[in-house]
Structure formats: C-alpha cells, structure tokens
Amino acid sequence: MITKNISYFLLIFIVILFSGCNINQTSSSTNSLSQINSTQEEIITPADKIEVVHFHTTHQCWSCISVGKYALQTIKGKFAEEYKNGKIVFKEINIDLPENSEIVKKYQVTGSSLFINSIIGEKDNIKEDVDVWRYVSDENQFISYFQNKLNKLLGR
C-alpha cells in the first residue's frame, strides 16, 4: 500500500514537473514571437539622405566585388531619381589607402563591408548591413532585399 502511494505521488510529481516546463516553454515562445513582431513593426523615421558605403581592401574576392556591384546596380536601377538628386549616395572606399583613414574610423570598419548611413536632420545613423552577404550568390534576391531595405529607410 505504501509503495502504491509512493508510486502515485511520483507519477503526480512528474506530471506536474513536466506540465510546468511546457507552460514556461509556451510562454517563452510567445514572448520571443512578440519581440520579433515588434521589431518588424518598428517605426522608422524617413531619412533625409542615405549614404551607402562599400568598404573593401585593395584585393577583393568575388563576393566583395559583387556586394558593391549589386548595391550600386540597385541604387541606379531602382532609385535613379534619388541617386541623380543626391538623396542616395554610393561610395566605394578602399580601407587600405591612408587617405581613407578618417572615414574608416568614422564607420569603425575592420574589413570588407557594406554600411548604410541614414541621415535624419544632421544626425548620422550608421549601420552595417551584414545581411547582404546572404544574398551575394543570387543577384535578383540581393536586389530585391536591398531595394526593400532602402524603401523602408525612405519611409515607403
């Protein structure tokens, strides 16, 4: 009889223990999902000007060359008016050259990279776009991704 009661007690304890774990996991998953949704719905103040800066070394690999090429192609093809009137500027900066040391310091560059500076008023909002490297092997995906990114920064 005592063994039977202990068995029931252990069974109930295990059920309660695992039920508690599931509740916490569900709650945690819900919190993570709401954090993701709130990030995606983040309100962005439209930029007055956008500087897209492709930093590279003297000797570039195919991926580095493609990131710069596709970024400029997107700007010229999808934002021709903004590029023409200077609202979107594209710069190629060789980080190996001493004359570029000031801009390299400003952007805190350590290697090949693509930065976007969305200028609002006179305030710089410099961010490295590391996601571009995911799309470097597919020109159309890159252009679509980068076009969407710039549209959001322009408040569209």
C-alpha positions as CSV (number, residue, x, y, z in Angstrom):
1,M,0.0,0.0,0.0
2,I,2.8,2.4,0.9
3,T,4.6,1.5,-2.3
4,K,1.5,2.2,-4.3
5,N,1.0,5.6,-2.7
6,I,4.7,6.5,-3.3
7,S,4.2,5.5,-7.0
8,Y,1.1,7.7,-7.3
9,F,3.0,10.5,-5.6
10,L,5.9,10.2,-8.0
11,L,3.7,10.0,-11.0
12,I,1.8,13.1,-10.0
13,F,5.1,14.9,-9.2
14,I,6.5,14.0,-12.7
15,V,3.3,15.2,-14.4
16,I,3.3,18.5,-12.5
17,L,7.0,18.9,-13.2
18,F,6.6,18.4,-17.0
19,S,3.5,20.5,-17.1
20,G,5.3,23.4,-15.6
21,C,8.1,23.1,-18.2
22,N,5.6,23.1,-21.0
23,I,3.9,26.2,-19.7
24,N,7.2,28.1,-19.4
25,Q,8.2,27.0,-22.9
26,T,5.0,28.2,-24.3
27,S,5.2,31.5,-22.5
28,S,8.9,31.9,-23.6
29,S,7.9,31.1,-27.2
30,T,5.1,33.6,-27.1
31,N,7.4,36.3,-25.7
32,S,10.1,35.6,-28.4
33,L,7.4,35.8,-31.1
34,S,6.1,39.1,-29.8
35,Q,9.6,40.5,-29.7
36,I,10.2,39.5,-33.3
37,N,6.9,41.1,-34.4
38,S,7.6,44.3,-32.5
39,T,11.0,44.6,-34.2
40,Q,9.5,44.1,-37.6
41,E,6.8,46.7,-37.0
42,E,9.4,49.2,-35.8
43,I,8.6,52.7,-37.0
44,I,11.4,54.2,-39.0
45,T,11.7,58.0,-39.5
46,P,12.3,58.6,-43.2
47,A,15.9,59.6,-44.0
48,D,16.7,62.9,-45.5
49,K,19.7,61.4,-47.2
50,I,21.1,57.9,-47.4
51,E,24.8,57.1,-47.9
52,V,25.6,53.6,-48.9
53,V,29.3,52.9,-48.4
54,H,31.0,49.8,-49.7
55,F,34.3,49.3,-47.9
56,H,36.8,46.9,-49.3
57,T,40.5,46.1,-49.5
58,T,42.8,46.6,-52.5
59,H,42.5,42.9,-53.4
60,Q,38.8,41.9,-53.4
61,C,37.3,38.5,-53.7
62,W,34.2,37.7,-56.0
63,S,31.8,38.2,-53.0
64,C,33.2,41.6,-52.1
65,I,33.1,42.8,-55.7
66,S,29.5,41.5,-56.1
67,V,28.2,43.3,-52.9
68,G,29.5,46.6,-54.2
69,K,28.3,46.0,-57.8
70,Y,24.8,44.8,-56.8
71,A,24.3,47.7,-54.3
72,L,25.2,50.3,-56.9
73,Q,23.1,48.5,-59.5
74,T,20.1,48.5,-57.2
75,I,20.5,52.2,-56.4
76,K,21.0,53.2,-60.1
77,G,18.2,50.9,-61.3
78,K,15.5,51.2,-58.6
79,F,16.3,54.7,-57.2
80,A,17.5,56.6,-60.2
81,E,15.9,59.9,-59.3
82,E,17.1,59.7,-55.7
83,Y,20.6,58.9,-56.9
84,K,20.5,61.7,-59.5
85,N,19.4,64.3,-57.0
86,G,21.8,63.2,-54.3
87,K,19.3,61.8,-51.8
88,I,21.0,58.4,-52.1
89,V,24.8,58.5,-52.4
90,F,27.0,55.5,-53.1
91,K,30.7,55.4,-52.2
92,E,33.4,52.8,-52.8
93,I,36.1,53.1,-50.1
94,N,39.4,51.2,-50.2
95,I,40.3,50.7,-46.5
96,D,44.0,50.1,-47.4
97,L,44.6,53.6,-48.6
98,P,45.8,56.1,-46.0
99,E,43.7,58.9,-47.4
100,N,40.6,57.0,-46.4
101,S,41.6,56.6,-42.7
102,E,39.1,59.2,-41.4
103,I,36.0,57.6,-42.9
104,V,37.3,54.2,-41.9
105,K,37.5,55.5,-38.3
106,K,34.1,57.2,-38.5
107,Y,32.4,53.9,-39.6
108,Q,34.6,51.7,-37.4
109,V,35.4,49.4,-40.3
110,T,37.5,46.3,-39.9
111,G,37.2,44.7,-43.3
112,S,35.1,44.3,-46.4
113,S,31.6,45.5,-45.6
114,L,28.5,47.5,-46.7
115,F,27.3,50.3,-44.4
116,I,24.2,52.4,-44.7
117,N,24.1,55.8,-43.1
118,S,20.5,57.1,-43.0
119,I,20.9,60.8,-42.2
120,I,18.0,62.4,-40.4
121,G,18.4,66.1,-39.9
122,E,22.1,66.3,-39.5
123,K,22.3,63.1,-37.4
124,D,24.2,60.1,-38.8
125,N,22.5,56.7,-38.2
126,I,25.3,54.4,-39.3
127,K,24.6,50.6,-39.5
128,E,26.5,47.8,-41.1
129,D,24.3,45.6,-43.3
130,V,25.6,42.1,-42.7
131,D,22.5,40.5,-44.3
132,V,23.7,41.4,-47.8
133,W,26.3,38.6,-47.7
134,R,23.4,36.1,-47.5
135,Y,22.2,37.2,-51.0
136,V,25.5,37.6,-52.7
137,S,25.2,34.4,-54.7
138,D,21.8,35.5,-56.2
139,E,21.7,38.9,-57.9
140,N,17.9,39.1,-58.0
141,Q,17.4,38.2,-54.3
142,F,20.1,40.8,-53.4
143,I,18.4,43.5,-55.5
144,S,15.0,42.7,-54.0
145,Y,16.3,42.6,-50.4
146,F,18.4,45.8,-50.9
147,Q,15.5,47.7,-52.6
148,N,13.2,46.8,-49.7
149,K,15.8,48.0,-47.2
150,L,16.2,51.3,-48.9
151,N,12.5,51.8,-49.4
152,K,12.0,51.4,-45.6
153,L,14.7,53.9,-44.9
154,L,13.0,56.3,-47.2
155,G,9.7,55.8,-45.4
156,R,7.9,53.9,-48.2
